[in-house]
């Protein structure tokens, strides 16, 4: 599977996470793709309430694309009440407003609430309904909150795996400390100021020699503009060396101390 590093320890085996409860799922393929989505973000507690085509299901295993232990470890229940019995906090997913007084959360706030539950020593679960009809009101009555995804109101339908993926991602993100933005420097590093100044002086010396930094009274502001431009680029040590090579290559035909003549 592309992107899978089997040398890494699975998040699912290291950190407890919310149970994913699928109520009356219709197709084995949908269960399998939901299991795959769970494992992408470190979840493994899959609970099934009366799957339509029975259990176990070979199509679910095939569609899981390697998330076999999630499928093989799935628990089977006769009712939603039994599936959530050991949980302290349950969020029900639905695309429709219900005539119930319950907190309505976005995926992000639902994940944060779930993290608080686990942080306090509790257990939580995410409740998903059948693909065609969604959760029944009796199922939602067992939940502490409702999660509604802000989507295009003219096309609000998400399939089961999409919804499981979305909530699994939000759960993972809520506990992830990955930097929002970073640069992979590979075999180089950010240029030191000494290296940047060396490049600036090299470039400015050649520009003086070729008569670019004129008239003299404008030279200070022109130099500042050039330096600011390269500072914003966030150059690496390798890039500074490359730029110095470019400058040297472009000016090599003229001996030091000389610039181009009017005939050049």
N, C-alpha and C positions, 0 to 999 in steps of 0.2 A: 504493500500500500504506500502510495506516495506520501512523503512527509512523516512517516512513522519511524521513530528511532527506538528499536527494541532494547537498546542498552540503558535507556532511561527508566527510572522507577515510575510505575504508574501512579498518578495522583489518586486514582480510585482505590488503590490498596493502602495508601498512606493517610488519607484524610476522610473522615466521615462526611457524608453529604445527604441532601434530601432524597427521600424515596420518590421515585417517579411512578405514579399510580395510573394505569391505563384502564379506564372503565369501559367494558364491552368493546374492545378493539375489534375491528371487522376483518382485516386482512393480516396474514402473517407477515407479508412484506412490510407493512407499516410498523409492525412491532419491531421487526429487524432494523429498519432504518432509524427508528426512535432509539433503539439500544446503541446503535452506532453513534448517534448524536450525543447520547449520554456519556459514552466513554471518551469522546473527543474532549470533554470538559470535566473528566474525572468522576463521573457519577456511575454507580453500579447497582444500586438497590432498585431493581425493577419489580413492580407488583402488578399483576394482571387480575382484573375482576371479570370473570365469565367471558373470555374471548370467544367470539362467535364461531370460529372454526376449530375450537378445541386446542388442547395443549398437551404435549409439545407440538411444535409446528416446524417442519423442515424448511418451509419458505422463510420463516422468520430467521432461522439460523443462516441461511444463504444470504439474505438481505443485510445481515449484520456486518458483513464484510470484515470479519476478524474480531468483532466484539463478542466472541463466543461465550466467554465466561459470564457476561451480563445476561445473555439469553439462557445459558444453562443454570444460572443461579436465580432465575425469575421465580417469584412466589405466586401461587395461584390462590384466589379467594372467591368465595361465592357472593359476597356482598361488599359494597364500598365501606360500610361500617366496620367490617372485619379487617379490611385492608389498612384502615387508618387508626385502628384501635390503640396501637402502641405509640402514636405520634402526639406531640404536644402542640404543633402548629401546622395547619394545612392551608394552602393557597389553591383555590380552584380557578382554572383558566376557562374563560368564556368570551365569546365575541358579542354576546347580547346582554343588554341590561336586564336585570331581574328585579322582581318586586320583593326585595329583601334589603333590610338595613344592615349593610356590611361595608367595611372599608374597601374601596376600589383602588387598587394599586397599579402602577406601571410595572413592567418587567424589572426595571432597576430597583424601585422601592420594594418590590416583593422579594428580590434577592437579598437586599440589605436586611429586611425583616427576618428572613430565613437565617442569615448569618448571625443575627442577634440571638435567635433561638438556640442555635448550636453553641454560640459563645457562652450562653448561660447554662449549658449542660443538657439542653433539651434535644428533641428530635423533630424534624419537620418533613413535610411531603408536599409534592406538587401533583395536583389532581387534573387529569385530562379526560375528556369525554370521547364518545364514539365519533368517527370521522364525519359521518353524515349528519348527525343530529346534535352533537355536543352533549354536555352534562345535563342530567335531569335536575330539577329543583331540589329533589330529595337528597341528591348527592351534594349539591352546593350548600345545603343546610348544614352539612357536617364540617364545612370549611370555616376558618377564622376570617378569611378575606378573599376577595375576588381579584384576579389579575386580568386586566384588559390591555391588549396591545394597541398602541396608537398607530393605526394603519390608514390607508386610503379608504374612506368610508364607502366609496363606490365599488370597491373590490376588497372587502375585508377578510375574505376567507383564507385561512392558513391551513395547510395539511398537518397531520399529526406530527410527523417528523420535524417540520419547520417549527412548530410551536415548542416541542421538546428541545430542539436545538437552541432556540432563542432563550428559553429559561435556563437551560444548562449553561449557556455562555454567560448570562447575567450572574448566575451563581458563582461561576469561576472568576469572573472579572471582579466581583465584589470582594474577593479575598486575594486578588493578585496584586503584586507590587511591581510588575513590569513597568519600566519607564514609558511614559506616553510617547516620547520621541528619543531616538538614540541613533548614533552612527557607528557602524561596524568598521573600524579602522584597519582590519585585516593585518597586514605586515607593517603598517606605518603608525603614525600618531599625530596629534595636533601639533602644528609648528610652534616652536617657542618664539617669544618676542625677539630674542637675539637673531634668530634665523629670518624672521620677517623683516627686521630692520636691515639686516645684511642685504636682503633682496631689494628693499626699497632704495637703499643707497646705490646698489648696482644699477637698477633701472634708472634712477634719477640722474646718475652720473652719465649714462649713455644718452639720455634725453637732453641733458645739457650740451653734450658734445655734438649732438645732431641739431641743436637749435630749436628744440620743441618747447622748452620752458621759458618762453619769452612773451612779453617784455619782462625785465627784471622785477618790476613792481608787482607783477601778477604771479611770480614764481611761488611764493609761500602758499597762496591759496590753491594753486594748481597741484602742488605737492601734497597738500592736505587732502584734496579731493581724490587723488590717486591712492593715497594710503588708506583712506576710508573705504574706498571701493574694494581694495584687496582685503582689508580687515573684515568686511561683511561676508566675504566668501568663505571664511572659516577654513583657511588652507591647511593642508597637512604638510608634514616635513617633506614627503616625497613630492608633493605638488610645488613646494617652494623650490626644490632642486630642479624640477622640470622647467619652471618659469625662468630660473636663472640660466638654464641651458638654452632656452628659447632666445632670451635677450643676447646671450653670447653668440649664438648662431647667426642672428640677424645682423650683428655688428662686426663679425669676424673679418670681413674684407678690408676694414679700415684700421690701420695701425693705431695703437694707443696714442692719445694726444692729438689725433687728427679726426676730422669729420668729413662728410662728403663735400666735394667741390660743387660749384655751380653746374659743372657738366654732368655730374652723376644723375 
